[in-house]
């Protein structure tokens, strides 16, 4: 049975969380439900004991920046073929 709750967050955090939830094809409500369920279903002495996934940290601190070197198309084909073996 679903129940409603009202929470207050920083507007920037809400926007980032909405974007993340959308990218995962899940509602913000279900995302929060999953997180709260995970926190409360196990025995943690404090929040510091709770293993926070990288994506949760990214939500609170902003999106990570990934720096990659451009790859040549031929090298990408070779990598693909090698994975198939």
PDB file of N, CA, C and O in Angstrom, chain B, residues numbered from 101:
ATOM      1  N   UNK B 101       0.840  -1.174   0.000  1.00  0.00           N
ATOM      2  CA  UNK B 101       0.000   0.000   0.000  1.00  0.00           C
ATOM      3  C   UNK B 101       0.886   1.239   0.000  1.00  0.00           C
ATOM      4  O   UNK B 101       1.774   1.375   0.842  1.00  0.00           O
ATOM      5  N   UNK B 102       0.649   2.119  -0.925  1.00  0.00           N
ATOM      6  CA  UNK B 102       1.416   3.359  -0.995  1.00  0.00           C
ATOM      7  C   UNK B 102       0.850   4.392  -0.025  1.00  0.00           C
ATOM      8  O   UNK B 102      -0.360   4.459   0.194  1.00  0.00           O
ATOM      9  N   UNK B 103       1.737   5.192   0.549  1.00  0.00           N
ATOM     10  CA  UNK B 103       1.361   6.306   1.411  1.00  0.00           C
ATOM     11  C   UNK B 103       2.143   7.520   0.952  1.00  0.00           C
ATOM     12  O   UNK B 103       3.255   7.382   0.443  1.00  0.00           O
ATOM     13  N   UNK B 104       1.590   8.685   1.122  1.00  0.00           N
ATOM     14  CA  UNK B 104       2.251   9.915   0.683  1.00  0.00           C
ATOM     15  C   UNK B 104       3.051  10.512   1.827  1.00  0.00           C
ATOM     16  O   UNK B 104       2.723  10.351   3.002  1.00  0.00           O
ATOM     17  N   UNK B 105       4.125  11.217   1.436  1.00  0.00           N
ATOM     18  CA  UNK B 105       4.998  11.873   2.401  1.00  0.00           C
ATOM     19  C   UNK B 105       5.494  13.165   1.759  1.00  0.00           C
ATOM     20  O   UNK B 105       5.676  13.222   0.543  1.00  0.00           O
ATOM     21  N   UNK B 106       5.708  14.178   2.550  1.00  0.00           N
ATOM     22  CA  UNK B 106       6.239  15.432   2.045  1.00  0.00           C
ATOM     23  C   UNK B 106       7.645  15.628   2.598  1.00  0.00           C
ATOM     24  O   UNK B 106       7.858  15.587   3.810  1.00  0.00           O
ATOM     25  N   UNK B 107       8.604  15.841   1.696  1.00  0.00           N
ATOM     26  CA  UNK B 107       9.995  16.055   2.086  1.00  0.00           C
ATOM     27  C   UNK B 107      10.488  17.353   1.475  1.00  0.00           C
ATOM     28  O   UNK B 107       9.953  17.807   0.464  1.00  0.00           O
ATOM     29  N   UNK B 108      11.489  17.945   2.072  1.00  0.00           N
ATOM     30  CA  UNK B 108      12.092  19.163   1.531  1.00  0.00           C
ATOM     31  C   UNK B 108      13.564  18.917   1.245  1.00  0.00           C
ATOM     32  O   UNK B 108      14.300  18.414   2.094  1.00  0.00           O
ATOM     33  N   UNK B 109      13.984  19.283   0.027  1.00  0.00           N
ATOM     34  CA  UNK B 109      15.371  19.141  -0.389  1.00  0.00           C
ATOM     35  C   UNK B 109      15.797  20.422  -1.082  1.00  0.00           C
ATOM     36  O   UNK B 109      14.962  21.230  -1.487  1.00  0.00           O
ATOM     37  N   UNK B 110      17.096  20.598  -1.213  1.00  0.00           N
ATOM     38  CA  UNK B 110      17.633  21.696  -2.002  1.00  0.00           C
ATOM     39  C   UNK B 110      17.157  21.522  -3.444  1.00  0.00           C
ATOM     40  O   UNK B 110      17.175  20.409  -3.970  1.00  0.00           O
ATOM     41  N   UNK B 111      16.735  22.601  -4.084  1.00  0.00           N
ATOM     42  CA  UNK B 111      16.174  22.540  -5.440  1.00  0.00           C
ATOM     43  C   UNK B 111      17.150  21.924  -6.440  1.00  0.00           C
ATOM     44  O   UNK B 111      16.733  21.191  -7.337  1.00  0.00           O
ATOM     45  N   UNK B 112      18.436  22.212  -6.299  1.00  0.00           N
ATOM     46  CA  UNK B 112      19.430  21.652  -7.217  1.00  0.00           C
ATOM     47  C   UNK B 112      19.539  20.143  -7.064  1.00  0.00           C
ATOM     48  O   UNK B 112      19.701  19.428  -8.053  1.00  0.00           O
ATOM     49  N   UNK B 113      19.452  19.659  -5.836  1.00  0.00           N
ATOM     50  CA  UNK B 113      19.508  18.228  -5.584  1.00  0.00           C
ATOM     51  C   UNK B 113      18.285  17.551  -6.205  1.00  0.00           C
ATOM     52  O   UNK B 113      18.400  16.483  -6.806  1.00  0.00           O
ATOM     53  N   UNK B 114      17.134  18.164  -6.060  1.00  0.00           N
ATOM     54  CA  UNK B 114      15.909  17.605  -6.638  1.00  0.00           C
ATOM     55  C   UNK B 114      16.026  17.499  -8.151  1.00  0.00           C
ATOM     56  O   UNK B 114      15.665  16.472  -8.726  1.00  0.00           O
ATOM     57  N   UNK B 115      16.519  18.529  -8.796  1.00  0.00           N
ATOM     58  CA  UNK B 115      16.654  18.510 -10.256  1.00  0.00           C
ATOM     59  C   UNK B 115      17.615  17.414 -10.711  1.00  0.00           C
ATOM     60  O   UNK B 115      17.338  16.698 -11.673  1.00  0.00           O
ATOM     61  N   UNK B 116      18.749  17.287 -10.012  1.00  0.00           N
ATOM     62  CA  UNK B 116      19.698  16.231 -10.374  1.00  0.00           C
ATOM     63  C   UNK B 116      19.080  14.852 -10.150  1.00  0.00           C
ATOM     64  O   UNK B 116      19.256  13.948 -10.967  1.00  0.00           O
ATOM     65  N   UNK B 117      18.365  14.698  -9.054  1.00  0.00           N
ATOM     66  CA  UNK B 117      17.735  13.409  -8.747  1.00  0.00           C
ATOM     67  C   UNK B 117      16.662  13.068  -9.779  1.00  0.00           C
ATOM     68  O   UNK B 117      16.538  11.913 -10.185  1.00  0.00           O
ATOM     69  N   UNK B 118      15.892  14.059 -10.204  1.00  0.00           N
ATOM     70  CA  UNK B 118      14.865  13.824 -11.235  1.00  0.00           C
ATOM     71  C   UNK B 118      15.510  13.375 -12.536  1.00  0.00           C
ATOM     72  O   UNK B 118      15.038  12.435 -13.176  1.00  0.00           O
ATOM     73  N   UNK B 119      16.579  14.038 -12.925  1.00  0.00           N
ATOM     74  CA  UNK B 119      17.276  13.668 -14.160  1.00  0.00           C
ATOM     75  C   UNK B 119      17.840  12.256 -14.059  1.00  0.00           C
ATOM     76  O   UNK B 119      17.758  11.472 -15.004  1.00  0.00           O
ATOM     77  N   UNK B 120      18.410  11.946 -12.907  1.00  0.00           N
ATOM     78  CA  UNK B 120      18.960  10.599 -12.728  1.00  0.00           C
ATOM     79  C   UNK B 120      17.845   9.561 -12.796  1.00  0.00           C
ATOM     80  O   UNK B 120      17.972   8.562 -13.503  1.00  0.00           O
ATOM     81  N   UNK B 121      16.769   9.787 -12.076  1.00  0.00           N
ATOM     82  CA  UNK B 121      15.653   8.834 -12.070  1.00  0.00           C
ATOM     83  C   UNK B 121      15.117   8.637 -13.482  1.00  0.00           C
ATOM     84  O   UNK B 121      14.842   7.511 -13.896  1.00  0.00           O
ATOM     85  N   UNK B 122      14.972   9.727 -14.216  1.00  0.00           N
ATOM     86  CA  UNK B 122      14.482   9.634 -15.589  1.00  0.00           C
ATOM     87  C   UNK B 122      15.438   8.821 -16.460  1.00  0.00           C
ATOM     88  O   UNK B 122      15.000   8.014 -17.281  1.00  0.00           O
ATOM     89  N   UNK B 123      16.728   9.030 -16.282  1.00  0.00           N
ATOM     90  CA  UNK B 123      17.705   8.284 -17.078  1.00  0.00           C
ATOM     91  C   UNK B 123      17.671   6.788 -16.761  1.00  0.00           C
ATOM     92  O   UNK B 123      18.102   5.969 -17.573  1.00  0.00           O
ATOM     93  N   UNK B 124      17.161   6.435 -15.585  1.00  0.00           N
ATOM     94  CA  UNK B 124      17.060   5.042 -15.173  1.00  0.00           C
ATOM     95  C   UNK B 124      15.654   4.475 -15.392  1.00  0.00           C
ATOM     96  O   UNK B 124      15.359   3.347 -14.997  1.00  0.00           O
ATOM     97  N   UNK B 125      14.793   5.277 -16.029  1.00  0.00           N
ATOM     98  CA  UNK B 125      13.401   4.874 -16.291  1.00  0.00           C
ATOM     99  C   UNK B 125      12.659   4.481 -15.011  1.00  0.00           C
ATOM    100  O   UNK B 125      11.976   3.458 -14.954  1.00  0.00           O
ATOM    101  N   UNK B 126      12.812   5.313 -14.003  1.00  0.00           N
ATOM    102  CA  UNK B 126      12.144   5.076 -12.722  1.00  0.00           C
ATOM    103  C   UNK B 126      11.664   6.432 -12.212  1.00  0.00           C
ATOM    104  O   UNK B 126      12.271   7.463 -12.504  1.00  0.00           O
ATOM    105  N   UNK B 127      10.592   6.425 -11.464  1.00  0.00           N
ATOM    106  CA  UNK B 127      10.102   7.686 -10.910  1.00  0.00           C
ATOM    107  C   UNK B 127      10.980   8.094  -9.725  1.00  0.00           C
ATOM    108  O   UNK B 127      11.647   7.262  -9.112  1.00  0.00           O
ATOM    109  N   UNK B 128      10.964   9.363  -9.425  1.00  0.00           N
ATOM    110  CA  UNK B 128      11.719   9.857  -8.276  1.00  0.00           C
ATOM    111  C   UNK B 128      11.185   9.221  -6.990  1.00  0.00           C
ATOM    112  O   UNK B 128      11.953   8.908  -6.080  1.00  0.00           O
ATOM    113  N   UNK B 129       9.883   9.034  -6.922  1.00  0.00           N
ATOM    114  CA  UNK B 129       9.287   8.390  -5.739  1.00  0.00           C
ATOM    115  C   UNK B 129       9.828   6.977  -5.550  1.00  0.00           C
ATOM    116  O   UNK B 129      10.179   6.594  -4.433  1.00  0.00           O
ATOM    117  N   UNK B 130       9.900   6.200  -6.627  1.00  0.00           N
ATOM    118  CA  UNK B 130      10.397   4.822  -6.519  1.00  0.00           C
ATOM    119  C   UNK B 130      11.886   4.804  -6.201  1.00  0.00           C
ATOM    120  O   UNK B 130      12.355   3.931  -5.471  1.00  0.00           O
ATOM    121  N   UNK B 131      12.629   5.761  -6.743  1.00  0.00           N
ATOM    122  CA  UNK B 131      14.058   5.861  -6.425  1.00  0.00           C
ATOM    123  C   UNK B 131      14.245   6.087  -4.928  1.00  0.00           C
ATOM    124  O   UNK B 131      15.052   5.414  -4.286  1.00  0.00           O
ATOM    125  N   UNK B 132      13.497   7.033  -4.382  1.00  0.00           N
ATOM    126  CA  UNK B 132      13.604   7.322  -2.951  1.00  0.00           C
ATOM    127  C   UNK B 132      13.143   6.124  -2.122  1.00  0.00           C
ATOM    128  O   UNK B 132      13.732   5.815  -1.086  1.00  0.00           O
ATOM    129  N   UNK B 133      12.085   5.452  -2.584  1.00  0.00           N
ATOM    130  CA  UNK B 133      11.600   4.269  -1.879  1.00  0.00           C
ATOM    131  C   UNK B 133      12.678   3.189  -1.835  1.00  0.00           C
ATOM    132  O   UNK B 133      12.897   2.566  -0.796  1.00  0.00           O
ATOM    133  N   UNK B 134      13.346   2.970  -2.960  1.00  0.00           N
ATOM    134  CA  UNK B 134      14.411   1.972  -3.008  1.00  0.00           C
ATOM    135  C   UNK B 134      15.537   2.322  -2.043  1.00  0.00           C
ATOM    136  O   UNK B 134      16.027   1.459  -1.315  1.00  0.00           O
ATOM    137  N   UNK B 135      15.948   3.591  -2.037  1.00  0.00           N
ATOM    138  CA  UNK B 135      17.028   4.011  -1.142  1.00  0.00           C
ATOM    139  C   UNK B 135      16.631   3.864   0.326  1.00  0.00           C
ATOM    140  O   UNK B 135      17.404   3.352   1.136  1.00  0.00           O
ATOM    141  N   UNK B 136      15.429   4.315   0.662  1.00  0.00           N
ATOM    142  CA  UNK B 136      14.976   4.215   2.050  1.00  0.00           C
ATOM    143  C   UNK B 136      14.803   2.753   2.470  1.00  0.00           C
ATOM    144  O   UNK B 136      15.113   2.391   3.605  1.00  0.00           O
ATOM    145  N   UNK B 137      14.316   1.929   1.568  1.00  0.00           N
ATOM    146  CA  UNK B 137      14.173   0.510   1.873  1.00  0.00           C
ATOM    147  C   UNK B 137      15.530  -0.122   2.141  1.00  0.00           C
ATOM    148  O   UNK B 137      15.684  -0.910   3.075  1.00  0.00           O
ATOM    149  N   UNK B 138      16.504   0.225   1.325  1.00  0.00           N
ATOM    150  CA  UNK B 138      17.847  -0.322   1.490  1.00  0.00           C
ATOM    151  C   UNK B 138      18.459   0.113   2.831  1.00  0.00           C
ATOM    152  O   UNK B 138      19.080  -0.688   3.529  1.00  0.00           O
ATOM    153  N   UNK B 139      18.276   1.366   3.169  1.00  0.00           N
ATOM    154  CA  UNK B 139      18.841   1.887   4.419  1.00  0.00           C
ATOM    155  C   UNK B 139      18.190   1.226   5.632  1.00  0.00           C
ATOM    156  O   UNK B 139      18.870   0.865   6.592  1.00  0.00           O
ATOM    157  N   UNK B 140      16.877   1.073   5.580  1.00  0.00           N
ATOM    158  CA  UNK B 140      16.157   0.596   6.774  1.00  0.00           C
ATOM    159  C   UNK B 140      16.041  -0.921   6.869  1.00  0.00           C
ATOM    160  O   UNK B 140      15.658  -1.434   7.920  1.00  0.00           O
ATOM    161  N   UNK B 141      16.357  -1.649   5.809  1.00  0.00           N
ATOM    162  CA  UNK B 141      16.193  -3.105   5.857  1.00  0.00           C
ATOM    163  C   UNK B 141      17.394  -3.827   6.464  1.00  0.00           C
ATOM    164  O   UNK B 141      17.305  -5.017   6.766  1.00  0.00           O
ATOM    165  N   UNK B 142      18.482  -3.149   6.641  1.00  0.00           N
ATOM    166  CA  UNK B 142      19.681  -3.763   7.218  1.00  0.00           C
ATOM    167  C   UNK B 142      20.031  -3.063   8.522  1.00  0.00           C
ATOM    168  O   UNK B 142      19.543  -1.971   8.814  1.00  0.00           O
ATOM    169  N   UNK B 143      20.865  -3.697   9.276  1.00  0.00           N
ATOM    170  CA  UNK B 143      21.253  -3.141  10.568  1.00  0.00           C
ATOM    171  C   UNK B 143      22.540  -2.324  10.437  1.00  0.00           C
ATOM    172  O   UNK B 143      23.639  -2.880  10.418  1.00  0.00           O
ATOM    173  N   UNK B 144      22.395  -1.032  10.349  1.00  0.00           N
ATOM    174  CA  UNK B 144      23.547  -0.136  10.302  1.00  0.00           C
ATOM    175  C   UNK B 144      23.546   0.702  11.569  1.00  0.00           C
ATOM    176  O   UNK B 144      22.525   1.277  11.947  1.00  0.00           O
ATOM    177  N   UNK B 145      24.683   0.764  12.213  1.00  0.00           N
ATOM    178  CA  UNK B 145      24.782   1.526  13.460  1.00  0.00           C
ATOM    179  C   UNK B 145      24.615   3.022  13.200  1.00  0.00           C
ATOM    180  O   UNK B 145      24.071   3.747  14.034  1.00  0.00           O
ATOM    181  N   UNK B 146      25.086   3.478  12.040  1.00  0.00           N
ATOM    182  CA  UNK B 146      24.967   4.889  11.693  1.00  0.00           C
ATOM    183  C   UNK B 146      25.012   5.027  10.177  1.00  0.00           C
ATOM    184  O   UNK B 146      25.290   4.061   9.467  1.00  0.00           O
ATOM    185  N   UNK B 147      24.742   6.216   9.694  1.00  0.00           N
ATOM    186  CA  UNK B 147      24.801   6.444   8.252  1.00  0.00           C
ATOM    187  C   UNK B 147      26.207   6.255   7.704  1.00  0.00           C
ATOM    188  O   UNK B 147      26.380   5.917   6.533  1.00  0.00           O
ATOM    189  N   UNK B 148      27.209   6.472   8.545  1.00  0.00           N
ATOM    190  CA  UNK B 148      28.591   6.283   8.106  1.00  0.00           C
ATOM    191  C   UNK B 148      28.871   4.815   7.772  1.00  0.00           C
ATOM    192  O   UNK B 148      29.753   4.516   6.968  1.00  0.00           O
ATOM    193  N   UNK B 149      28.117   3.902   8.392  1.00  0.00           N
ATOM    194  CA  UNK B 149      28.287   2.470   8.123  1.00  0.00           C
ATOM    195  C   UNK B 149      27.612   2.037   6.826  1.00  0.00           C
ATOM    196  O   UNK B 149      27.942   0.991   6.268  1.00  0.00           O
ATOM    197  N   UNK B 150      26.686   2.829   6.357  1.00  0.00           N
ATOM    198  CA  UNK B 150      25.917   2.466   5.159  1.00  0.00           C
ATOM    199  C   UNK B 150      26.788   2.611   3.918  1.00  0.00           C
ATOM    200  O   UNK B 150      27.333   3.686   3.669  1.00  0.00           O
ATOM    201  N   UNK B 151      26.926   1.534   3.132  1.00  0.00           N
ATOM    202  CA  UNK B 151      27.762   1.609   1.926  1.00  0.00           C
ATOM    203  C   UNK B 151      27.044   2.377   0.811  1.00  0.00           C
ATOM    204  O   UNK B 151      26.142   1.852   0.159  1.00  0.00           O
ATOM    205  N   UNK B 152      27.452   3.591   0.615  1.00  0.00           N
ATOM    206  CA  UNK B 152      26.804   4.435  -0.390  1.00  0.00           C
ATOM    207  C   UNK B 152      27.444   4.181  -1.746  1.00  0.00           C
ATOM    208  O   UNK B 152      28.663   4.263  -1.899  1.00  0.00           O
ATOM    209  N   UNK B 153      26.610   3.875  -2.716  1.00  0.00           N
ATOM    210  CA  UNK B 153      27.091   3.626  -4.073  1.00  0.00           C
ATOM    211  C   UNK B 153      27.609   4.914  -4.692  1.00  0.00           C
ATOM    212  O   UNK B 153      27.226   6.011  -4.286  1.00  0.00           O
ATOM    213  N   UNK B 154      28.483   4.768  -5.676  1.00  0.00           N
ATOM    214  CA  UNK B 154      29.060   5.929  -6.352  1.00  0.00           C
ATOM    215  C   UNK B 154      27.996   6.846  -6.924  1.00  0.00           C
ATOM    216  O   UNK B 154      28.139   8.068  -6.867  1.00  0.00           O
ATOM    217  N   UNK B 155      26.922   6.274  -7.478  1.00  0.00           N
ATOM    218  CA  UNK B 155      25.920   7.122  -8.113  1.00  0.00           C
ATOM    219  C   UNK B 155      25.188   7.988  -7.104  1.00  0.00           C
ATOM    220  O   UNK B 155      24.724   9.073  -7.454  1.00  0.00           O
ATOM    221  N   UNK B 156      25.073   7.538  -5.856  1.00  0.00           N
ATOM    222  CA  UNK B 156      24.443   8.364  -4.832  1.00  0.00           C
ATOM    223  C   UNK B 156      25.341   9.551  -4.525  1.00  0.00           C
ATOM    224  O   UNK B 156      24.864  10.676  -4.383  1.00  0.00           O
ATOM    225  N   UNK B 157      26.627   9.303  -4.424  1.00  0.00           N
ATOM    226  CA  UNK B 157      27.570  10.398  -4.198  1.00  0.00           C
ATOM    227  C   UNK B 157      27.535  11.375  -5.359  1.00  0.00           C
ATOM    228  O   UNK B 157      27.615  12.586  -5.156  1.00  0.00           O
ATOM    229  N   UNK B 158      27.415  10.858  -6.575  1.00  0.00           N
ATOM    230  CA  UNK B 158      27.350  11.720  -7.747  1.00  0.00           C
ATOM    231  C   UNK B 158      26.109  12.603  -7.706  1.00  0.00           C
ATOM    232  O   UNK B 158      26.161  13.771  -8.089  1.00  0.00           O
ATOM    233  N   UNK B 159      24.997  12.047  -7.242  1.00  0.00           N
ATOM    234  CA  UNK B 159      23.777  12.846  -7.128  1.00  0.00           C
ATOM    235  C   UNK B 159      23.979  13.996  -6.157  1.00  0.00           C
ATOM    236  O   UNK B 159      23.547  15.120  -6.416  1.00  0.00           O
ATOM    237  N   UNK B 160      24.629  13.718  -5.053  1.00  0.00           N
ATOM    238  CA  UNK B 160      24.784  14.751  -4.044  1.00  0.00           C
ATOM    239  C   UNK B 160      25.887  15.751  -4.387  1.00  0.00           C
ATOM    240  O   UNK B 160      25.837  16.903  -3.955  1.00  0.00           O
ATOM    241  N   UNK B 161      26.874  15.318  -5.158  1.00  0.00           N
ATOM    242  CA  UNK B 161      28.009  16.189  -5.449  1.00  0.00           C
ATOM    243  C   UNK B 161      28.039  16.696  -6.885  1.00  0.00           C
ATOM    244  O   UNK B 161      28.874  17.538  -7.214  1.00  0.00           O
ATOM    245  N   UNK B 162      27.160  16.213  -7.739  1.00  0.00           N
ATOM    246  CA  UNK B 162      27.159  16.608  -9.141  1.00  0.00           C
ATOM    247  C   UNK B 162      27.673  15.488 -10.027  1.00  0.00           C
ATOM    248  O   UNK B 162      28.298  14.534  -9.561  1.00  0.00           O
ATOM    249  N   UNK B 163      27.401  15.626 -11.287  1.00  0.00           N
ATOM    250  CA  UNK B 163      27.776  14.587 -12.244  1.00  0.00           C
ATOM    251  C   UNK B 163      29.293  14.497 -12.392  1.00  0.00           C
ATOM    252  O   UNK B 163      29.985  15.515 -12.376  1.00  0.00           O
ATOM    253  N   UNK B 164      29.806  13.276 -12.534  1.00  0.00           N
ATOM    254  CA  UNK B 164      31.247  13.125 -12.724  1.00  0.00           C
ATOM    255  C   UNK B 164      31.645  13.525 -14.139  1.00  0.00           C
ATOM    256  O   UNK B 164      30.818  13.517 -15.051  1.00  0.00           O
ATOM    257  N   UNK B 165      32.880  13.866 -14.312  1.00  0.00           N
ATOM    258  CA  UNK B 165      33.403  14.173 -15.641  1.00  0.00           C
ATOM    259  C   UNK B 165      34.316  13.036 -16.056  1.00  0.00           C
ATOM    260  O   UNK B 165      35.241  12.667 -15.332  1.00  0.00           O
ATOM    261  N   UNK B 166      34.049  12.491 -17.217  1.00  0.00           N
ATOM    262  CA  UNK B 166      34.867  11.412 -17.729  1.00  0.00           C
ATOM    263  C   UNK B 166      35.722  11.952 -18.863  1.00  0.00           C
ATOM    264  O   UNK B 166      35.218  12.601 -19.779  1.00  0.00           O
ATOM    265  N   UNK B 167      36.999  11.684 -18.795  1.00  0.00           N
ATOM    266  CA  UNK B 167      37.921  12.122 -19.829  1.00  0.00           C
ATOM    267  C   UNK B 167      38.475  10.878 -20.511  1.00  0.00           C
ATOM    268  O   UNK B 167      39.161  10.063 -19.893  1.00  0.00           O
ATOM    269  N   UNK B 168      38.169  10.752 -21.770  1.00  0.00           N
ATOM    270  CA  UNK B 168      38.654   9.603 -22.518  1.00  0.00           C
ATOM    271  C   UNK B 168      39.398  10.084 -23.747  1.00  0.00           C
ATOM    272  O   UNK B 168      39.159  11.174 -24.267  1.00  0.00           O
ATOM    273  N   UNK B 169      40.294   9.247 -24.185  1.00  0.00           N
ATOM    274  CA  UNK B 169      41.029   9.554 -25.402  1.00  0.00           C
ATOM    275  C   UNK B 169      40.200   9.081 -26.586  1.00  0.00           C
ATOM    276  O   UNK B 169      39.618   7.998 -26.533  1.00  0.00           O
ATOM    277  N   UNK B 170      40.135   9.868 -27.652  1.00  0.00           N
ATOM    278  CA  UNK B 170      39.398   9.409 -28.831  1.00  0.00           C
ATOM    279  C   UNK B 170      40.056   8.155 -29.396  1.00  0.00           C
ATOM    280  O   UNK B 170      41.281   8.052 -29.455  1.00  0.00           O
ATOM    281  N   UNK B 171      39.218   7.199 -29.812  1.00  0.00           N
ATOM    282  CA  UNK B 171      39.744   5.964 -30.379  1.00  0.00           C
ATOM    283  C   UNK B 171      39.457   5.925 -31.871  1.00  0.00           C
ATOM    284  O   UNK B 171      38.450   6.448 -32.349  1.00  0.00           O
ATOM    285  N   UNK B 172      40.366   5.295 -32.585  1.00  0.00           N
ATOM    286  CA  UNK B 172      40.171   5.142 -34.015  1.00  0.00           C
ATOM    287  C   UNK B 172      39.133   4.072 -34.272  1.00  0.00           C
ATOM    288  O   UNK B 172      39.038   3.098 -33.525  1.00  0.00           O
ATOM    289  N   UNK B 173      38.360   4.249 -35.320  1.00  0.00           N
ATOM    290  CA  UNK B 173      37.305   3.306 -35.669  1.00  0.00           C
ATOM    291  C   UNK B 173      37.850   1.886 -35.876  1.00  0.00           C
ATOM    292  O   UNK B 173      37.231   0.910 -35.452  1.00  0.00           O
ATOM    293  N   UNK B 174      39.004   1.782 -36.527  1.00  0.00           N
ATOM    294  CA  UNK B 174      39.580   0.456 -36.787  1.00  0.00           C
ATOM    295  C   UNK B 174      39.943  -0.243 -35.480  1.00  0.00           C
ATOM    296  O   UNK B 174      39.780  -1.457 -35.360  1.00  0.00           O
ATOM    297  N   UNK B 175      40.434   0.519 -34.498  1.00  0.00           N
ATOM    298  CA  UNK B 175      40.787  -0.073 -33.217  1.00  0.00           C
ATOM    299  C   UNK B 175      39.530  -0.529 -32.479  1.00  0.00           C
ATOM    300  O   UNK B 175      39.549  -1.563 -31.811  1.00  0.00           O
ATOM    301  N   UNK B 176      38.453   0.218 -32.590  1.00  0.00           N
ATOM    302  CA  UNK B 176      37.199  -0.160 -31.957  1.00  0.00           C
ATOM    303  C   UNK B 176      36.665  -1.459 -32.558  1.00  0.00           C
ATOM    304  O   UNK B 176      36.145  -2.311 -31.837  1.00  0.00           O
ATOM    305  N   UNK B 177      36.793  -1.610 -33.889  1.00  0.00           N
ATOM    306  CA  UNK B 177      36.360  -2.848 -34.552  1.00  0.00           C
ATOM    307  C   UNK B 177      37.168  -4.032 -34.044  1.00  0.00           C
ATOM    308  O   UNK B 177      36.615  -5.097 -33.767  1.00  0.00           O
ATOM    309  N   UNK B 178      38.480  -3.845 -33.922  1.00  0.00           N
ATOM    310  CA  UNK B 178      39.343  -4.912 -33.420  1.00  0.00           C
ATOM    311  C   UNK B 178      38.958  -5.314 -31.996  1.00  0.00           C
ATOM    312  O   UNK B 178      38.901  -6.501 -31.673  1.00  0.00           O
ATOM    313  N   UNK B 179      38.696  -4.320 -31.150  1.00  0.00           N
ATOM    314  CA  UNK B 179      38.303  -4.604 -29.769  1.00  0.00           C
ATOM    315  C   UNK B 179      36.997  -5.389 -29.739  1.00  0.00           C
ATOM    316  O   UNK B 179      36.844  -6.320 -28.949  1.00  0.00           O
ATOM    317  N   UNK B 180      36.059  -5.011 -30.601  1.00  0.00           N
ATOM    318  CA  UNK B 180      34.781  -5.703 -30.667  1.00  0.00           C
ATOM    319  C   UNK B 180      34.977  -7.164 -31.096  1.00  0.00           C
ATOM    320  O   UNK B 180      34.421  -8.082 -30.492  1.00  0.00           O
ATOM    321  N   UNK B 181      35.763  -7.356 -32.131  1.00  0.00           N
ATOM    322  CA  UNK B 181      36.007  -8.710 -32.628  1.00  0.00           C
ATOM    323  C   UNK B 181      36.706  -9.569 -31.563  1.00  0.00           C
ATOM    324  O   UNK B 181      36.386 -10.747 -31.409  1.00  0.00           O
ATOM    325  N   UNK B 182      37.638  -8.990 -30.846  1.00  0.00           N
ATOM    326  CA  UNK B 182      38.376  -9.736 -29.819  1.00  0.00           C
ATOM    327  C   UNK B 182      37.460 -10.141 -28.649  1.00  0.00           C
ATOM    328  O   UNK B 182      37.669 -11.187 -28.033  1.00  0.00           O
ATOM    329  N   UNK B 183      36.473  -9.334 -28.352  1.00  0.00           N
ATOM    330  CA  UNK B 183      35.543  -9.668 -27.280  1.00  0.00           C
ATOM    331  C   UNK B 183      34.644 -10.831 -27.671  1.00  0.00           C
ATOM    332  O   UNK B 183      34.201 -11.590 -26.810  1.00  0.00           O
ATOM    333  N   UNK B 184      34.374 -10.973 -28.944  1.00  0.00           N
ATOM    334  CA  UNK B 184      33.496 -12.039 -29.432  1.00  0.00           C
ATOM    335  C   UNK B 184      34.152 -13.414 -29.312  1.00  0.00           C
ATOM    336  O   UNK B 184      33.456 -14.429 -29.266  1.00  0.00           O
ATOM    337  N   UNK B 185      35.485 -13.455 -29.260  1.00  0.00           N
ATOM    338  CA  UNK B 185      36.213 -14.739 -29.255  1.00  0.00           C
ATOM    339  C   UNK B 185      36.083 -15.450 -27.935  1.00  0.00           C
ATOM    340  O   UNK B 185      36.632 -16.539 -27.764  1.00  0.00           O
TER     341      UNK B 185
END
